Amino acid sequence: MIAVGNGELRSRAERLLAAPVSRGGLALAFEESSAETAEVLVEGKSFYPRMLDDIAAAQTSVHINQFGFRPGAVGDRFAEALLAKAKEGVTVRLLVDSQGSDPEGGTKDLYEGLSAAGATVCVVRATKPRAAFGPLGGDGALRWNLAGLGHIDHRKVVVVDGRTGWVGGAGIEDHFEDGRFHDLFLRVTGPVVSQLQLVYVASFRWLGGEIGAGELDGLFPEHGSGAIPAVVLHNAPGRYRPITDAIADLLDGARETLDVVNPYVTDRGMIGRIEAAARRGVLVRLFVPANANNWACAAAQQFHHGALLEAGVRILEHPAMLHAKAFVRDGEDVLAGTCNLEAWSLKRFFEIDLRLRSTELAAQFDERFSQPAEEVSRPGRRLTGLKERAKATAFAALSPLL
């Protein structure tokens, strides 16, 4: 773990540019910073246009870290926006996951077009024991990839000009806009954006991407003083898992109300914490999809429905594939980003979340997400049939592997 104070972000970036970065260099521990503005945007039809507006307004840099960036109505709009900025001379960098985006396979044309226009693309190849080092399309020699093996990059981040940051659960893919998947993003400005930027710089350098020292003024601009307490939490492979710790803290510390929004709720420890919160009198709402796209996780989760309902948890099953990952505690503490409540996200994947303390943001979350979701959701139920109970029991036993 590398502790980085708010006054050390620029100097840490300088060190990252000066030498190769190991996987251990990604375990960044940030102190509480602040945001000037914070907003929650729900559904692709709300957040994609705003994100594209920010990209169109970029003056110096656009940095995107995305698990799933694929061609389609949404992906093509983003590709066109990035091509336009690259042609204007704005620095465009992308960091994508091989499994989620397939840049060397089925989506190769999209990435070759971006690279040809001047964008630099680095790829996390979590399934390859040997992988090319450096940007896509370069002549990087194959290297052993043992440090990255099994650690999929599940992050979804956009940083524009070092001033505007986006963190959420959606890929740049059509199903997040056409109603099939229900998700959200947080948009922030202010000092906390520099923490997002440092995570990006560290990750890009770890993969062999180059960033010039002369770019740092633009990447880490001066910010005004934000009034909203905020911090970036980054789970990188290793023992330091701040998102996992923060989720446990939120669940254990809830006194009055707790909203848990997650598509894959299988971790027994976290489920026990949700149940305990309800048993001590906290009003708990658990938002999950009615028909999850991962049937194994869904079965493992449903095993626990009886105990959760008995404890007083209100389980709300959304008709769309609810894919958002967020927590709101006591009408003030908001945590949202990419981390699911299953073993791979909590312990193995690259994940990133924002934690903010704001009654205004919490109220906005309730107005834009929780209330509308509750109106269309059906109540969760206990499993009754022998076959479905047997299936749930089997997958609950396998939950450490899910």
Buried (B, 14 or more C-beta within 10 A) or exposed (E): EBEBEBEBBBEBBEBBBEEEBEBBBBBBBBEEBBBBEBBBBBBBEBBBEBBBEBBEEBEBBBBBBBBBBBBBEBBBBBBEBBBBBBEEEBBBBBBBBBBBBBBBEEBEEBBBBBBEBBBBBBBBBBEBEEBBBBBBBBEBEEBEBEBBBEBBBBBBBBBBBBBBBBBBBBBBBBBBBBEBBBBBBBBBBBBBBBBBBBBBBBBBBBBBBEBEEEBBEBBBBEBEEBEBBBBBBBBBBEEBBBBBEBBBBBBEEBEEBBBBBBBBBBBBEBBBBBBBBBBEEBBBBBBBBBEBBBEBBBBBBBBBBBBBBEBBBBBBBBBBBBBBBBBBBBBBBBBBBBBBBBBBBBBBBBBBBBBBBBEEBBEBBBEBBBEBBBEEBEEBEEBEEEEEBEBBEEBBEEBEEB
